Amino acid sequence: MTKSPKKHKAKPASYVVFISHYSEDIWIAEQIDKQIRALGATTWLDTKDLKGGDVLTDEIIRGITSCNEALVLVSPKSVKSQWVATRSERSRVKANVLRQY
């Protein structure tokens, strides 16, 4: 009897969720980040993915274009934020669906 070659399971491509938030909403953004990562997805969150010396807008755009899904946290303060509005709009352009929680 001949052995069939072992089939190696291909590692699934990482599912990436970009998390956009107002700076004062970081606590809830980090909690959501933990929950998403616990489910097996990768997240992009400024506090963990931006490094000193990064060009802020370039890295945010790179994060948005490389994600599968964008999550925009909306709070009374975030609706007044130009940064959150800009990230939300860029996410809309990239994705057919933008989920707002």
C-alpha positions as CSV (number, residue, x, y, z in Angstrom):
1,M,0.0,0.0,0.0
2,T,1.4,3.4,-0.9
3,K,1.1,6.4,1.3
4,S,-0.6,9.3,-0.2
5,P,1.4,12.5,0.2
6,K,0.5,14.6,3.2
7,K,-1.7,17.5,2.3
8,H,-0.6,20.7,4.0
9,K,-3.3,23.0,5.0
10,A,-2.8,26.4,3.5
11,K,-2.7,29.1,6.1
12,P,-5.8,31.2,5.6
13,A,-5.3,34.7,4.5
14,S,-5.6,37.1,7.4
15,Y,-8.8,39.0,7.7
16,V,-8.0,42.6,8.6
17,V,-10.4,45.1,10.3
18,F,-9.4,48.8,10.3
19,I,-10.7,50.5,13.5
20,S,-11.2,54.2,13.3
21,H,-12.0,56.2,16.4
22,Y,-11.8,59.6,18.0
23,S,-8.8,59.9,20.3
24,E,-10.9,60.2,23.4
25,D,-12.7,57.0,22.5
26,I,-9.5,54.9,22.7
27,W,-10.6,52.8,25.6
28,I,-13.6,51.4,23.7
29,A,-11.6,51.1,20.5
30,E,-9.0,48.9,22.4
31,Q,-11.7,46.8,23.9
32,I,-13.2,46.2,20.4
33,D,-9.7,45.5,19.1
34,K,-9.2,42.7,21.7
35,Q,-12.6,41.1,20.9
36,I,-11.9,41.1,17.1
37,R,-8.4,39.6,17.6
38,A,-9.9,37.0,19.9
39,L,-12.1,35.9,17.0
40,G,-9.0,35.4,14.8
41,A,-8.9,38.5,12.7
42,T,-6.1,41.0,12.5
43,T,-6.8,44.6,13.4
44,W,-5.3,47.9,12.4
45,L,-5.5,50.3,15.3
46,D,-3.4,53.5,15.4
47,T,-2.1,53.0,18.9
48,K,-0.5,49.7,18.1
49,D,0.2,50.1,14.3
50,L,1.6,53.6,14.1
51,K,5.3,53.9,14.9
52,G,7.4,57.0,15.7
53,G,8.5,58.7,12.5
54,D,5.6,57.3,10.4
55,V,3.9,59.7,8.0
56,L,0.5,59.6,9.7
57,T,-1.8,60.1,6.6
58,D,0.3,57.6,4.5
59,E,0.0,54.9,7.2
60,I,-3.7,55.4,7.8
61,I,-4.4,55.2,4.0
62,R,-2.2,52.1,3.8
63,G,-4.2,50.6,6.7
64,I,-7.5,51.4,5.1
65,T,-6.5,50.0,1.7
66,S,-5.2,46.8,3.1
67,C,-8.2,46.0,5.3
68,N,-11.2,43.8,4.5
69,E,-13.5,45.8,6.7
70,A,-13.5,49.2,8.4
71,L,-15.2,49.8,11.7
72,V,-15.8,53.5,12.5
73,L,-16.7,54.3,16.1
74,V,-19.2,57.0,16.3
75,S,-19.7,59.0,19.4
76,P,-20.9,62.5,20.2
77,K,-17.3,63.8,20.0
78,S,-16.2,61.8,17.0
79,V,-18.9,63.2,14.7
80,K,-17.2,66.6,15.1
81,S,-13.7,65.1,14.2
82,Q,-12.3,65.8,10.7
83,W,-10.0,62.8,11.1
84,V,-12.8,60.4,11.7
85,A,-14.8,61.8,8.9
86,T,-11.9,61.5,6.5
87,R,-11.2,57.9,7.5
88,S,-14.8,57.1,7.2
89,E,-15.0,58.5,3.7
90,R,-11.8,56.7,2.5
91,S,-13.3,53.5,3.9
92,R,-16.5,54.0,1.9
93,V,-14.5,54.5,-1.3
94,K,-12.6,51.2,-0.6
95,A,-15.5,49.0,0.6
96,N,-19.0,48.3,-0.5
97,V,-20.1,48.1,3.1
98,L,-19.1,50.3,5.9
99,R,-20.3,49.1,9.3
100,Q,-20.8,51.9,11.9
101,Y,-21.2,50.9,15.5
